[in-house]
Amino acid sequence: MDRNYLDHMRPSFAPWTLAFLITRAGDLWTTEIWMNAPVGEAGETNPLSSILGFTFWPLVASNIIVTGALLFGHWWYCRHFTVRSIDGSPKDRSQFMSLVFYGRPDHARYLPIRSGSAPILYHAQLAYVLLQTIAVLSVLAVLHNLGQFHGWGISDTLRDVLVRPAFVIYSIGGVLLAAFYVRMAGMEFRAWQWSRFSRN
């Protein structure tokens, strides 16, 4: 296979890492100013606070742990991106990913819940797409926190229309996660296709 093509396809570690760190810092900063406002902690919608009762500093500590895990998984995936070895001739990215993890083309439905025969790759891919998803969601969270803290009119309007904007943000996160995963699977599938083409 043409190594230049594979290197061209290899995901870059730096851009998403920088976006992730900046947006997470922004989210934590706006969370801090919101939670330190009167009744701010009572209105915090982060599940770690609203369900588990985390105050600001435990929230920061948990975010540092999660950030470290996601950055490591993201780095590992970028570093170990290569043509996956499979037995079979998949017709699309769904069959390809099923063959990578389960050795058969009809098990793609298990991808959200089971790692199959390559758990390290599975979790690194998950970290890779989660990092991208959280980076985008953090922008929405920053705007949401600032809107609440400064009493922006549009924030009140959105709250009236959406009732619970945080639930909308989490729903957007689910769509983004699926979209980033599909994009990543397509990248993997194209690398495999190109490897077959280049051998012919």
C-alpha positions as CSV (number, residue, x, y, z in Angstrom):
1,M,0.0,0.0,0.0
2,D,1.1,3.6,-0.7
3,R,2.4,4.8,2.7
4,N,1.9,8.4,1.6
5,Y,-1.8,7.7,1.2
6,L,-2.1,6.0,4.5
7,D,-0.2,8.9,6.2
8,H,-2.6,11.3,4.5
9,M,-5.6,9.4,5.9
10,R,-4.2,9.1,9.4
11,P,-6.1,11.3,11.8
12,S,-4.1,14.1,13.3
13,F,-3.7,14.2,17.1
14,A,-3.2,17.9,17.5
15,P,-6.2,19.7,16.0
16,W,-9.0,17.9,18.0
17,T,-6.8,17.8,21.1
18,L,-6.4,21.6,21.0
19,A,-10.1,22.1,20.3
20,F,-11.0,19.7,23.2
21,L,-8.7,21.3,25.7
22,I,-9.9,24.8,24.9
23,T,-13.6,24.0,24.9
24,R,-13.3,22.0,28.1
25,A,-11.4,24.9,29.8
26,G,-14.2,27.2,28.6
27,D,-16.9,24.9,29.9
28,L,-15.2,24.6,33.3
29,W,-14.7,28.3,33.6
30,T,-18.3,29.1,32.8
31,T,-19.5,26.3,35.1
32,E,-17.4,27.9,37.8
33,I,-18.9,31.4,37.4
34,W,-22.4,29.9,37.2
35,M,-22.1,27.5,40.2
36,N,-20.6,30.3,42.3
37,A,-23.5,32.6,41.5
38,P,-26.5,32.7,44.0
39,V,-28.4,29.3,43.8
40,G,-26.0,28.4,40.9
41,E,-25.2,24.9,42.3
42,A,-28.9,24.2,42.7
43,G,-29.5,24.9,39.1
44,E,-26.5,23.0,37.7
45,T,-27.7,20.4,35.2
46,N,-24.4,18.4,34.9
47,P,-25.4,14.8,36.0
48,L,-22.4,14.7,38.3
49,S,-23.8,17.7,40.2
50,S,-27.5,17.3,39.8
51,I,-27.6,13.5,40.5
52,L,-24.3,12.7,42.4
53,G,-24.1,16.0,44.2
54,F,-20.6,17.0,43.1
55,T,-19.6,20.6,44.0
56,F,-17.3,22.5,41.7
57,W,-13.9,21.1,42.7
58,P,-14.9,17.4,42.7
59,L,-16.4,18.2,39.3
60,V,-13.0,19.6,38.1
61,A,-11.2,16.5,39.5
62,S,-13.6,14.1,37.7
63,N,-13.2,16.1,34.5
64,I,-9.4,15.9,34.7
65,I,-9.6,12.1,35.0
66,V,-12.0,11.8,32.1
67,T,-9.9,14.2,30.0
68,G,-6.8,12.2,30.6
69,A,-8.5,8.9,29.6
70,L,-10.0,10.5,26.4
71,L,-6.7,12.1,25.4
72,F,-4.8,8.8,25.9
73,G,-7.4,6.9,23.8
74,H,-7.4,9.6,21.2
75,W,-3.6,9.5,21.0
76,W,-3.5,5.7,20.8
77,Y,-6.0,5.7,17.9
78,C,-4.2,8.3,15.9
79,R,-0.8,6.6,16.6
80,H,-2.1,3.1,15.7
81,F,-4.2,4.0,12.7
82,T,-3.5,1.4,10.0
83,V,-5.2,-1.0,7.6
84,R,-7.1,-3.5,9.6
85,S,-6.7,-7.1,8.9
86,I,-10.0,-8.9,8.2
87,D,-11.2,-12.1,6.5
88,G,-13.9,-11.3,4.0
89,S,-15.1,-8.7,1.5
90,P,-17.3,-6.1,3.2
91,K,-19.6,-4.1,1.0
92,D,-19.7,-1.0,3.3
93,R,-18.3,0.5,6.5
94,S,-20.9,-1.3,8.6
95,Q,-19.9,-4.8,7.4
96,F,-16.2,-3.8,7.6
97,M,-16.4,-2.8,11.3
98,S,-18.4,-5.9,12.1
99,L,-15.6,-8.0,10.5
100,V,-12.9,-6.1,12.4
101,F,-14.5,-6.8,15.8
102,Y,-16.6,-9.9,15.4
103,G,-15.1,-11.7,12.4
104,R,-18.4,-11.7,10.5
105,P,-20.2,-9.1,8.5
106,D,-23.7,-9.2,10.1
107,H,-22.9,-8.2,13.7
108,A,-22.7,-4.4,13.3
109,R,-25.7,-4.1,15.7
110,Y,-23.4,-5.1,18.6
111,L,-20.9,-2.2,18.0
112,P,-22.5,0.1,20.6
113,I,-22.3,-2.5,23.3
114,R,-19.6,-5.1,22.8
115,S,-15.9,-4.8,21.9
116,G,-15.5,-8.3,20.4
117,S,-12.0,-9.5,19.6
118,A,-10.2,-6.2,19.7
119,P,-11.1,-4.4,22.9
120,I,-8.1,-2.0,22.9
121,L,-9.0,-0.7,19.4
122,Y,-12.7,-0.6,20.3
123,H,-12.1,1.6,23.3
124,A,-9.6,3.8,21.5
125,Q,-12.1,4.4,18.7
126,L,-14.7,5.2,21.3
127,A,-12.4,7.7,23.0
128,Y,-11.5,9.2,19.6
129,V,-15.2,9.9,18.7
130,L,-16.2,10.9,22.2
131,L,-13.4,13.5,22.4
132,Q,-14.7,15.1,19.2
133,T,-18.3,15.0,20.4
134,I,-17.5,16.5,23.8
135,A,-15.4,19.3,22.1
136,V,-18.5,20.4,20.1
137,L,-20.9,20.0,23.0
138,S,-18.6,22.0,25.2
139,V,-19.1,25.0,22.9
140,L,-22.9,24.7,23.4
141,A,-22.4,24.3,27.1
142,V,-20.3,27.5,27.3
143,L,-23.0,29.5,25.5
144,H,-25.7,27.9,27.7
145,N,-23.8,28.7,30.9
146,L,-23.0,32.3,29.8
147,G,-26.6,32.9,28.8
148,Q,-27.8,31.8,32.2
149,F,-25.2,33.7,34.1
150,H,-25.7,37.0,32.2
151,G,-29.4,36.6,31.8
152,W,-29.4,36.8,28.0
153,G,-32.9,37.2,26.6
154,I,-32.3,34.4,24.1
155,S,-31.4,32.0,26.9
156,D,-34.8,32.7,28.5
157,T,-36.5,32.2,25.2
158,L,-34.8,28.9,24.6
159,R,-35.6,27.7,28.1
160,D,-39.3,28.6,27.5
161,V,-39.3,26.8,24.2
162,L,-37.1,23.8,25.0
163,V,-38.0,23.6,28.7
164,R,-34.8,21.7,29.6
165,P,-32.0,22.9,27.2
166,A,-29.5,20.5,28.8
167,F,-31.6,17.5,27.6
168,V,-31.5,19.0,24.1
169,I,-27.7,19.4,24.3
170,Y,-27.3,15.7,25.4
171,S,-29.6,14.7,22.5
172,I,-27.4,16.6,20.1
173,G,-24.5,14.8,21.6
174,G,-26.0,11.4,20.7
175,V,-26.4,12.5,17.1
176,L,-22.9,13.9,17.0
177,L,-21.4,10.7,18.5
178,A,-23.1,8.6,15.9
179,A,-22.0,11.0,13.1
180,F,-18.4,11.0,14.2
181,Y,-18.4,7.2,14.5
182,V,-19.8,6.8,11.0
183,R,-17.2,9.2,9.7
184,M,-14.4,7.3,11.5
185,A,-15.7,3.9,10.3
186,G,-15.7,5.3,6.7
187,M,-12.1,6.4,7.1
188,E,-11.1,2.9,8.3
189,F,-13.1,1.3,5.4
190,R,-11.5,3.6,2.8
191,A,-8.0,2.7,4.0
192,W,-8.8,-1.0,3.7
193,Q,-10.3,-0.5,0.2
194,W,-7.3,1.5,-0.9
195,S,-5.0,-1.3,0.3
196,R,-6.8,-3.8,-1.9
197,F,-6.7,-1.5,-4.8
198,S,-3.0,-0.7,-4.5
199,R,-2.2,-4.5,-4.5
200,N,-4.0,-5.0,-7.8
